[in-house]
Each structure stands twice: as C-alpha cells, then as structure tokens.
Amino acid sequence: MKVLTLNTHAWMEEDPYDKIKKIVDRIQAQAYRFVALQEINQSLDAEVTADPGFIKAGGDDPSVPVKADNFALLIVEGLRARGLDYYWSWTANHIGYDIYDEGVAILSQLPFEAESLLVSDCQDYAHHYTRRVLKASVKEVPDKWTVLSCHYSWWKDGEGRELFKNEWTKTLSLLEADEETSLLVMGDFNNEASIREEGYELVNVTAPFLLDSYTEAMEKNGDATVISAIDGWNDHPDEKRIDYIFTDNRKRVDRYRVVFDGRNGPVVSDHFGIEAEITENN
C-alpha cells in the first residue's frame, strides 16, 4: 500500500486552487490508502458546512466546525468529483496567521473512528504552541490500523522551555497497539533528523517499535523535505528533513520518495511531501 504526508501551508501559497488540483491529481494517480495533512487551514469567518465523508473526532476535540473553505474538504470534494471517495477527519490546533483555524487532517480509503488529543502544555487556541494529534483507528480486519497525523512544535521555545518532548510523550499514549493493529505516525515534526539528542533521537529511543521509512526503505528517492528558510525556520536556510513517515517494525518499507519537490510532482507548499510504499506483512 502507498501512503502520503504533506504540510500543505494551506491558503498561504500562490494560486491555491491550482495547488489543490495538483494534490488531487497525485492522490488520484497513486491511490494512497492513507493521507496525513498538516497546516490544513480554513477561514475563521467562513460559513460552517457539512460533508458526508467527514468523521468527527472524539476525545478532547475543541469542536471547531468544518467550514466551506477547509483545505482538506476541497481536496476531498475534488477527489469525489473524479469518482474517488475518501473518509476524512480534521481537528483544529490553533489560530494561524490571525485569520485561520489551523489543523491536521487524515484521508482514508477505509472507514475509521477519529480521536483528537491535546499534546501541548499550551491550551490557548490563539497561541501557535497549542498542538493536537489526530488519530484514525481502522477497525476492519485484516486492515486494522492506527494512523496519526501530527504537527509538532520545535524542540524548545525561544526561552528554552521544552516543547516537543512533552508533546511526543503524550503522543505515546495513542500508540498502544495489539498484535493485529499496524501503526503509522506521519507529519511535520519540526525536528531535524540530523540533530542528535533532540526530537528525532527521542522518537527512536522512546518508540523502538517504530521504523523511520526513510532509513528502512529498500529503495529511496530524495531526502530533505524543506530546502530553505520558512515560517518557523527563518534563521535556518539549510536543507533539512523534518517531515516523517514512521511505521511499526513488523512492516517492510519497499519505497520512500520525496514528492511535490519539482521533480516528483510540482511544488505545492513550503514543505515537500513524502510518499512511502509499505508491505503489510513481512
């Protein structure tokens, strides 16, 4: 099966409707079973709407309703117009850029139950350090999956207070899986793989049952997911790998590919996407 993760930087890029079309094009062509999306924005003042494929998240979801310009909704509607139905869910993290509800989403070919979990110490919806993880639980045998879409904070804030460590520690409570349930943890971790004793190493130490699809892939195409200074990384213009697809160690990662990078698909965001092809049973 194929999966995709992408920080969309929704509504912040030029020609956003063209970007939506290009994302829809790739999802249609690759038929991903699961898609994790971050920075899925919707206007604060947009009209509330409903969608037949939407799955409301349980847990401590802040109950911010889906609005008409929700970026994931428009992707799902674009897929539906082409005869492709995806189940989907979205949860809001915080107010983004003063004008958006900013959150994370999951698209799935299979029905699921959704749960939202506040993982940050910050609970102020107006503050960008407020972070939630969205969990999709696919119950259908033999396709039992726990899928997370994540958009974490940096290792520390400007005053040296730990952010990512606390968020990841809370995330671990969502990863309790039985022998029949497979795991996927995807998203923008805002922690570089090249920096030791920080977020990436913490994930490896605390979750040895997870595999980084990049390091484990039998075939690899691409590395960095951000190649310049972007929002949140203004003083770090170097290439960096901060977006990840982790799966459980019972799986084989056949292929890993950086996409939406100008070579494997057009650039649609300030992040590149990641695509992985995973064999479900070794």
C-alpha positions as CSV (number, residue, x, y, z in Angstrom):
1,M,0.0,0.0,0.0
2,K,1.0,3.6,-0.5
3,V,0.7,6.5,2.0
4,L,1.4,10.2,1.8
5,T,2.2,13.0,4.3
6,L,2.2,16.7,3.3
7,N,2.3,20.0,5.2
8,T,0.1,21.9,2.8
9,H,0.8,25.5,4.0
10,A,-2.9,25.9,3.1
11,W,-4.0,29.2,1.5
12,M,-0.5,30.7,2.1
13,E,0.8,29.7,-1.4
14,E,0.2,31.5,-4.7
15,D,-2.6,30.0,-6.9
16,P,-4.1,27.9,-4.0
17,Y,-6.8,26.3,-6.1
18,D,-4.2,25.2,-8.6
19,K,-2.3,23.6,-5.7
20,I,-5.4,21.8,-4.6
21,K,-5.9,20.4,-8.1
22,K,-2.3,19.2,-8.2
23,I,-2.6,17.5,-4.8
24,V,-5.9,15.8,-6.1
25,D,-4.1,14.7,-9.2
26,R,-1.4,12.9,-7.3
27,I,-3.8,11.3,-4.8
28,Q,-5.9,10.0,-7.7
29,A,-2.8,8.7,-9.6
30,Q,-1.2,7.0,-6.6
31,A,-4.4,5.8,-4.9
32,Y,-2.9,6.3,-1.4
33,R,-4.6,4.3,1.3
34,F,-3.9,6.9,3.9
35,V,-3.0,10.6,3.6
36,A,-1.9,12.8,6.5
37,L,-2.1,16.5,6.0
38,Q,-0.9,19.4,8.2
39,E,-1.5,23.1,8.2
40,I,-5.0,22.4,6.9
41,N,-6.5,25.9,7.2
42,Q,-9.9,27.4,6.9
43,S,-11.0,31.0,7.3
44,L,-12.2,32.0,10.7
45,D,-15.2,33.8,9.2
46,A,-16.1,31.2,6.6
47,E,-19.5,29.5,6.6
48,V,-19.9,26.3,8.5
49,T,-20.7,23.3,6.3
50,A,-21.2,19.6,6.3
51,D,-19.7,16.8,4.3
52,P,-21.0,13.2,4.0
53,G,-17.5,11.7,4.3
54,F,-16.4,13.6,7.3
55,I,-15.8,11.8,10.6
56,K,-16.0,14.0,13.7
57,A,-13.1,13.4,16.1
58,G,-13.9,12.3,19.7
59,G,-11.5,12.8,22.6
60,D,-10.9,16.3,23.7
61,D,-11.6,17.8,20.3
62,P,-12.2,21.6,20.5
63,S,-15.3,21.2,18.4
64,V,-14.3,23.8,15.8
65,P,-16.7,23.0,12.9
66,V,-15.6,22.4,9.4
67,K,-16.1,25.5,7.2
68,A,-16.6,25.9,3.5
69,D,-13.0,26.7,2.6
70,N,-11.4,24.0,4.7
71,F,-8.4,22.9,2.6
72,A,-8.9,19.2,3.2
73,L,-12.6,19.4,2.4
74,L,-11.8,20.9,-1.0
75,I,-9.3,18.1,-1.7
76,V,-11.9,15.5,-0.7
77,E,-14.5,17.2,-2.9
78,G,-12.1,17.3,-5.8
79,L,-11.4,13.6,-5.4
80,R,-15.1,12.8,-5.2
81,A,-15.8,14.7,-8.4
82,R,-13.4,12.2,-10.0
83,G,-15.2,9.2,-8.6
84,L,-12.9,8.7,-5.6
85,D,-14.4,8.6,-2.2
86,Y,-12.2,9.2,0.9
87,Y,-13.3,9.1,4.5
88,W,-11.7,12.1,6.3
89,S,-11.3,13.9,9.6
90,W,-9.8,17.2,10.8
91,T,-9.1,18.8,14.1
92,A,-8.1,22.3,14.8
93,N,-4.8,23.1,16.6
94,H,-4.9,26.9,16.9
95,I,-5.5,30.2,15.1
96,G,-3.0,30.5,12.3
97,Y,-1.8,33.8,10.7
98,D,-4.5,35.6,12.7
99,I,-7.2,34.6,10.2
100,Y,-7.4,30.8,10.0
101,D,-8.4,27.8,12.0
102,E,-5.2,25.7,11.5
103,G,-5.3,22.0,12.0
104,V,-4.4,18.5,10.8
105,A,-6.3,16.0,8.7
106,I,-6.4,12.4,7.7
107,L,-7.9,10.9,4.5
108,S,-8.5,7.2,4.3
109,Q,-9.9,4.7,1.8
110,L,-11.2,2.7,4.8
111,P,-13.8,3.9,7.4
112,F,-12.3,4.8,10.8
113,E,-13.0,6.2,14.2
114,A,-11.3,9.5,14.9
115,E,-9.8,10.9,18.1
116,S,-8.2,14.3,18.8
117,L,-5.7,14.6,21.6
118,L,-4.2,17.8,23.0
119,V,-0.5,17.1,23.4
120,S,0.9,20.5,24.1
121,D,1.2,22.1,27.6
122,C,-0.3,25.3,26.0
123,Q,-4.1,25.2,25.7
124,D,-4.6,28.7,24.4
125,Y,-6.4,28.4,21.0
126,A,-4.9,31.7,19.9
127,H,-1.3,30.6,20.5
128,H,0.7,28.7,17.9
129,Y,2.2,26.4,20.6
130,T,-1.2,24.7,21.1
131,R,-0.9,21.4,19.3
132,R,-3.2,18.4,18.8
133,V,-2.6,15.0,17.2
134,L,-5.4,13.4,15.1
135,K,-5.8,9.6,15.4
136,A,-7.7,7.4,13.0
137,S,-8.5,3.9,14.1
138,V,-9.3,1.5,11.3
139,K,-11.1,-1.5,12.8
140,E,-11.7,-3.7,9.8
141,V,-9.8,-7.0,9.9
142,P,-7.3,-7.6,8.3
143,D,-6.8,-3.9,7.8
144,K,-6.6,-2.8,11.5
145,W,-4.5,0.4,11.6
146,T,-3.8,3.2,13.9
147,V,-2.9,6.3,11.9
148,L,-1.7,9.6,13.3
149,S,-1.4,13.0,11.6
150,C,0.9,15.2,13.6
151,H,2.3,18.8,13.5
152,Y,4.6,19.3,16.5
153,S,6.4,22.3,18.0
154,W,10.1,22.8,17.9
155,W,12.4,21.2,20.4
156,K,12.4,24.3,22.6
157,D,10.8,27.7,22.5
158,G,12.8,31.0,22.5
159,E,13.1,30.9,26.3
160,G,14.5,27.4,26.4
161,R,11.3,25.7,27.6
162,E,10.8,22.1,26.3
163,L,8.1,21.8,23.7
164,F,8.5,18.7,21.5
165,K,9.5,16.3,24.3
166,N,6.2,16.9,26.2
167,E,4.1,16.7,23.0
168,W,5.7,13.4,22.0
169,T,5.5,11.9,25.4
170,K,1.7,12.5,25.4
171,T,1.5,11.1,21.8
172,L,2.9,7.8,23.0
173,S,-0.4,7.1,24.8
174,L,-2.0,6.8,21.4
175,L,0.3,4.2,20.1
176,E,-0.7,1.2,22.2
177,A,-1.4,-1.4,19.6
178,D,-2.2,-5.1,19.8
179,E,-0.6,-7.7,17.5
180,E,-3.3,-7.2,14.9
181,T,-3.1,-3.4,14.7
182,S,-0.5,-1.7,12.5
183,L,0.9,1.7,13.2
184,L,1.5,4.8,11.0
185,V,2.8,8.1,12.5
186,M,3.1,10.8,9.9
187,G,3.6,14.5,9.7
188,D,5.7,17.6,10.3
189,F,7.8,17.0,13.4
190,N,9.7,20.4,13.3
191,N,12.8,18.5,14.5
192,E,15.7,17.7,12.2
193,A,16.9,14.1,11.7
194,S,20.5,15.3,11.6
195,I,20.5,16.8,15.1
196,R,21.2,14.3,17.8
197,E,19.9,14.5,21.4
198,E,16.8,16.2,20.2
199,G,13.4,15.3,18.8
200,Y,14.3,12.7,16.2
201,E,16.5,10.7,18.7
202,L,13.8,11.0,21.3
203,V,11.4,9.2,19.0
204,N,13.8,6.5,18.3
205,V,14.6,5.9,21.9
206,T,11.1,6.0,23.3
207,A,9.4,4.2,20.4
208,P,11.7,1.4,19.3
209,F,8.7,-0.3,17.8
210,L,8.6,2.4,15.1
211,L,10.7,2.5,11.9
212,D,11.6,5.6,10.0
213,S,10.5,4.8,6.4
214,Y,13.5,6.9,5.1
215,T,16.2,4.8,6.9
216,E,14.4,1.5,6.3
217,A,13.4,1.8,2.7
218,M,14.8,-0.7,0.2
219,E,14.6,2.0,-2.5
220,K,15.0,5.7,-1.7
221,N,14.4,8.8,-3.8
222,G,15.1,12.2,-2.1
223,D,16.0,13.3,1.4
224,A,15.2,16.9,2.6
225,T,11.6,18.0,2.9
226,V,12.5,21.7,3.4
227,I,15.3,23.3,1.4
228,S,15.2,27.0,2.6
229,A,14.2,29.2,5.4
230,I,10.4,29.0,6.0
231,D,8.0,30.1,8.7
232,G,9.3,28.8,12.0
233,W,12.7,28.2,10.5
234,N,13.6,31.8,9.5
235,D,17.2,31.5,10.7
236,H,17.8,28.1,9.2
237,P,18.1,28.3,5.4
238,D,19.9,24.9,5.1
239,E,18.2,21.7,3.7
240,K,16.5,19.7,6.4
241,R,14.4,16.5,6.9
242,I,11.7,17.4,9.4
243,D,8.7,15.5,7.9
244,Y,8.4,11.8,8.5
245,I,6.5,8.6,8.0
246,F,7.1,6.1,10.8
247,T,5.5,2.6,10.7
248,D,5.8,-0.3,13.0
249,N,8.7,-2.7,12.9
250,R,6.6,-5.6,11.5
251,K,6.4,-3.9,8.2
252,R,8.7,-3.7,5.2
253,V,9.2,-0.3,3.5
254,D,9.7,-1.0,-0.1
255,R,10.0,2.6,-1.4
256,Y,10.4,6.1,0.0
257,R,10.1,9.1,-2.2
258,V,10.1,12.8,-1.6
259,V,7.3,14.3,-3.7
260,F,5.9,17.7,-4.6
261,D,9.5,18.8,-4.9
262,G,9.6,19.9,-8.5
263,R,11.0,16.6,-9.7
264,N,8.5,14.1,-8.4
265,G,5.5,16.3,-8.8
266,P,5.1,20.1,-8.8
267,V,5.9,22.2,-5.7
268,V,2.6,22.9,-3.9
269,S,3.9,24.1,-0.4
270,D,6.9,25.4,1.5
271,H,7.3,21.7,2.5
272,F,7.8,18.8,0.2
273,G,5.7,15.7,0.7
274,I,6.7,12.1,1.5
275,E,5.3,9.0,-0.1
276,A,6.0,5.5,1.2
277,E,5.1,2.1,-0.2
278,I,4.7,-0.4,2.6
279,T,4.3,-4.1,2.6
280,E,1.8,-5.0,5.2
281,N,3.1,-8.4,6.2
282,N,6.8,-9.4,6.2
